[in-house]
Each structure stands twice: as structure tokens, then as C-alpha cells.
């Protein structure tokens, strides 16, 4: 397996980039910079780029789902406050808050994100190129432009 200038396996650095991308942007960006600086392997650079883009994409989707869930619960709280004057025996918030579909989708998304990141960590640790439909196309487009400018 190919090694970096520091003697660390390229697959290990790529796997660490996916792993840390699940938990924090800062560590993923640092590992991305290390891979760009210390590796001549284009595959490792592409994997690190994909890990960074994927972690940003996953976080944005989780943020939107969380925001929608919070907005739904705020709306229900406000509406149940208005209706409490008319129906003091009926608490709409208790019932409708249990129907928080966005919160449920956010939980499912978190589980899906964890499973996908584990799969990507294992594949990149083995040194395989990971193909994620939209992300790979975006990363390849930018790498191909950079390679064309160098020639």
C-alpha cells in the first residue's frame, strides 16, 4: 500500500478523514490538508476531498431537518396555546408533538449517515476508490481541471 512522506499509509489517512468527518469539520479539514500536502496519490486526495464534501453535505441535511423539526414544534406550541383558551381540557401540543415527523427523519438520517460513514471508512482503509454518485462527479470535475492546468 502506498505511503505518505511521513510513512503513514494513504488508506489509513483516507479512512481517518471519513471517520473524523462524521464527528467534526475541523479535524477533517486538518487531515484533508495533510493528505494534500503529504501524498502524491491522486486517489487519496480524491478520497479526502470526498470525505470533506460528504461531511459538509450530511451536516447541512441534518441541520435542515433539525430546523424543520424545531419549527414544527414551535408552531404546534403556539397553536396549542391559542386553542387552550377554547378547549382547556384538550392539550394539542402533547398529542401533535408526538407526530414530529421531521424529528423522526432526522434520527433516521443520523443512523444512515453513521452506517454510510462506516462503510466508507472500511472501503478507504482497504485502499479502494469510493464512488459516491454526486460527490464523486463534483470532486472528479475539479481534479480533472487541476490536472489539465498542470499539463
Buried (B, 14 or more C-beta within 10 A) or exposed (E): EEBBEEEBBBBBBBBBBBBBBBEEBEBBBEBBEBBEEBBEBEBBBBBBBBBBBBBBBBBEBBEEBBEBBEEBBEEBEEEBEEBBEEEEEEEBBEEBBEEBEBBEBBEEBBEEBEEBBEEBBEBBBEBBBBEBEEBBEBBBEEBEEEEEEEE
